[in-house]
């Protein structure tokens, strides 16, 4: 897309319709234009401005911070920008509603209906991590980014404290303690896909019924398959590991990846 570096603060229309509203962009900054070279799809605001976040004819005006970049949809509504101040915003798409307070001067992203899909929560808050009607409440740390599914459940965030969590998708369970103040990523059922171990922990690296236990280093991230076996992590001690065609000695502190059969991947 074409870009233009502004000499002075300049107004551009931010939607493709001739009736779309304008925004004032900061002089000395670069604006990205649509192919018409007349309307802006992203750029740095010259000052705090109230802008719409809802696609289509509905309106939900929110004040965005000046001297920060904003991204616009073709209809002129905002898909991404920086809040001017702390705000309560809805995180549920559609007719449902779940209002959470988000931190100002942090970037947020919006769905087409104006509901928020990601932002930085202001305070520690306990939120559901299960998609579509289930409930698994987890305490998340304030002043850290959180991403939300369309139903308002959390897909990723930062734990408020050390927390035991399930890593197996479905009805089975394998509970592991994860370190607080580190990011975790949740599957739709609320089980953990990615998290940081609270301490050195022996874990299975073979998918399915077989078992091959490896000790992983605490305070390092680990990723899990749907059955709770580990696909990647950091070794807690020196180990001899299978490569599928032989063995190799791997030193403690080395990040490693495992194939579903438990052999070391290159």
C-alpha positions in Angstrom: 0.0 0.0 0.0 1.2 3.6 -0.7 2.6 5.6 2.2 3.1 9.3 2.8 5.3 11.1 5.3 3.4 14.2 6.5 5.1 17.6 6.8 2.4 18.9 9.2 -0.5 17.6 11.1 -3.0 16.5 8.4 -6.6 15.3 8.3 -7.5 12.2 6.2 -10.7 10.4 5.8 -10.2 6.9 7.4 -12.9 5.0 5.5 -13.6 4.5 1.8 -17.0 6.1 1.9 -17.1 9.8 1.1 -19.2 10.2 4.2 -16.7 8.5 6.5 -15.2 10.5 9.3 -11.7 12.0 9.4 -8.8 11.7 11.8 -5.9 14.1 12.4 -2.5 12.5 11.8 0.8 13.7 13.3 3.2 15.7 11.2 6.5 14.1 10.6 5.0 10.6 10.8 4.2 8.1 8.1 0.6 7.4 7.0 -0.4 4.3 5.1 -3.0 5.0 2.4 -5.4 2.8 0.6 -5.0 2.3 -3.2 -7.2 5.4 -3.7 -4.3 7.4 -2.2 -6.9 9.6 -0.5 -8.0 7.6 2.6 -5.8 6.4 5.5 -5.8 2.8 6.7 -3.2 3.4 9.5 -1.1 6.2 10.9 -0.1 8.1 14.1 -2.7 10.3 15.7 -1.7 13.9 16.2 -3.6 14.1 19.5 -6.2 12.2 21.6 -9.2 11.6 19.5 -12.6 9.8 19.8 -13.0 7.2 17.1 -15.6 4.5 16.3 -14.7 0.8 16.9 -17.8 -0.8 15.3 -17.9 -1.9 11.7 -20.9 -0.8 9.7 -23.5 1.7 10.7 -23.4 1.3 14.4 -21.3 3.6 16.5 -19.1 3.0 19.6 -16.8 5.9 20.2 -13.7 5.4 22.3 -10.9 7.9 23.0 -7.6 6.9 21.6 -4.2 8.2 22.6 -2.4 10.7 20.4 1.1 10.1 19.1 0.3 6.4 18.8 -0.6 4.3 15.7 -4.2 3.4 14.9 -5.3 0.9 12.3 -8.7 1.4 10.5 -11.0 -0.9 8.7 -12.3 0.1 5.2 -15.5 1.5 6.8 -13.3 3.8 9.0 -13.8 2.0 12.3 -10.8 1.2 14.4 -9.4 -2.4 14.6 -6.3 -1.6 16.7 -5.2 1.4 18.7 -4.0 2.7 22.1 -6.5 3.7 24.8 -6.2 7.2 26.0 -7.0 6.2 29.6 -8.3 3.3 31.7 -11.6 2.0 30.4 -14.2 -0.7 31.0 -14.8 -2.6 27.7 -16.9 -5.5 26.6 -15.0 -8.7 25.6 -17.9 -10.8 24.3 -18.8 -10.8 20.6 -22.5 -10.3 19.8 -25.4 -9.8 22.3 -23.6 -11.1 25.4 -21.7 -8.8 27.7 -18.7 -9.1 30.0 -17.1 -5.8 31.0 -13.5 -5.7 32.1 -11.4 -2.7 33.0 -8.4 -2.2 30.7 -5.2 -0.1 31.2 -4.9 3.1 29.4 -1.9 3.9 27.2 -1.8 0.2 26.1 -2.7 -1.2 22.7 -6.1 -2.9 22.3 -7.7 -4.8 19.3 -11.4 -4.8 18.5 -13.7 -7.2 16.7 -16.0 -5.9 14.0 -18.8 -5.4 16.5 -16.7 -3.2 18.7 -16.0 -5.9 21.4 -12.4 -6.2 22.5 -10.3 -9.2 21.5 -7.1 -8.3 23.3 -5.8 -5.7 25.7 -4.0 -5.1 29.0 -6.1 -5.7 32.1 -5.8 -3.1 34.8 -6.0 -5.3 37.9 -5.6 -8.9 38.9 -8.8 -10.6 37.8 -10.2 -14.1 37.8 -11.5 -15.1 34.3 -12.9 -18.2 32.6 -10.5 -20.0 30.2 -13.1 -22.4 28.7 -14.7 -21.8 25.3 -18.4 -22.2 24.7 -20.1 -22.6 28.1 -17.6 -24.5 30.2 -16.1 -22.9 33.3 -12.5 -23.0 34.5 -11.6 -19.8 36.4 -8.0 -18.7 36.6 -6.5 -15.7 38.4 -4.6 -13.5 35.9 -2.1 -10.7 36.7 -3.1 -7.1 36.2 -1.1 -4.7 33.9 -0.4 -7.7 31.6 -1.9 -8.5 28.1 -4.8 -10.9 27.7 -6.4 -12.3 24.6 -10.1 -13.3 24.5 -12.1 -15.7 22.4 -15.4 -14.5 20.9 -17.4 -15.8 23.9 -15.2 -13.7 26.3 -13.2 -16.7 27.6 -9.4 -16.2 27.8 -7.0 -17.9 25.3 -3.8 -16.4 26.8 -2.7 -14.3 29.8 -0.3 -14.1 32.7 -0.9 -16.0 35.8 -1.3 -13.9 39.0 0.5 -16.6 41.1 1.9 -20.1 40.9 -1.1 -22.2 39.8 -1.8 -26.0 39.3 -3.4 -26.5 35.9 -4.4 -29.3 33.6 -2.4 -30.0 30.5 -4.7 -32.7 28.9 -7.4 -31.8 26.4 -10.7 -33.5 27.1 -12.0 -35.4 30.1 -8.6 -36.8 31.3 -6.4 -34.7 33.6 -2.7 -34.2 34.3 -2.1 -31.4 36.8 1.2 -29.5 36.7 2.1 -26.4 38.7 2.9 -23.4 36.5 4.9 -20.3 37.6 3.1 -17.1 38.4 3.8 -13.9 36.5 4.5 -15.8 33.3 2.3 -16.1 30.2 0.1 -19.2 29.6 -1.8 -20.2 26.5 -5.0 -22.2 26.8 -6.8 -24.6 24.5 -10.5 -24.1 24.0 -11.3 -26.5 26.9 -9.1 -24.6 29.3 -6.2 -27.0 29.3 -2.7 -25.6 29.0 -0.9 -25.6 25.6 2.0 -23.5 26.7 3.2 -22.4 30.1 6.3 -21.9 32.4 7.0 -24.6 34.9 7.1 -23.6 38.6 10.0 -26.0 39.3 12.0 -28.8 37.8 9.4 -31.4 36.7 9.6 -34.9 35.2 7.2 -35.2 32.2 6.3 -37.6 29.5 7.5 -36.9 26.0 5.7 -39.7 24.1 2.3 -39.2 22.6 -0.2 -41.9 23.4 0.0 -44.8 25.8 3.8 -45.2 25.8 6.0 -43.4 28.4 9.4 -41.8 28.3 10.1 -39.4 31.2 12.4 -36.4 30.9 13.1 -33.8 33.6 12.4 -30.3 32.5 13.9 -27.2 34.0 11.8 -25.0 36.3 11.1 -21.4 35.3 11.3 -22.3 31.6 8.5 -22.6 29.1 7.1 -26.0 28.0 4.6 -26.8 25.2 2.2 -29.7 25.5 0.4 -32.0 23.0 -3.3 -32.6 23.5 -2.7 -35.8 25.5 -0.4 -33.9 27.9 2.9 -35.1 26.6 5.6 -32.6 26.0 6.6 -31.4 22.6 9.2 -28.9 23.6 11.0 -27.6 26.8 14.4 -27.1 28.4 16.4 -29.9 30.0 16.9 -29.8 33.8 20.0 -32.1 33.7 22.4 -33.7 31.2 20.7 -36.6 29.4 21.3 -39.1 26.7 18.3 -38.9 24.3 17.2 -40.9 21.3 17.3 -39.4 17.8 15.4 -42.2 16.2 18.5 -43.5 14.5 20.9 -43.4 17.5 21.5 -41.4 20.7 23.0 -38.1 21.6 24.2 -36.5 24.8 22.5 -33.2 25.5 23.5 -30.9 28.3 21.3 -29.3 31.0 19.7 -26.0 30.0 19.4 -26.9 26.4 16.0 -26.2 24.7 14.8 -29.4 23.0 11.9 -30.5 20.8 10.4 -34.1 20.7 8.7 -36.0 18.0 5.4 -37.8 18.9 7.4 -41.0 19.5 9.6 -39.3 22.0 12.7 -39.1 19.9 14.7 -35.8 19.7 13.9 -33.6 16.8 16.7 -31.6 15.0 
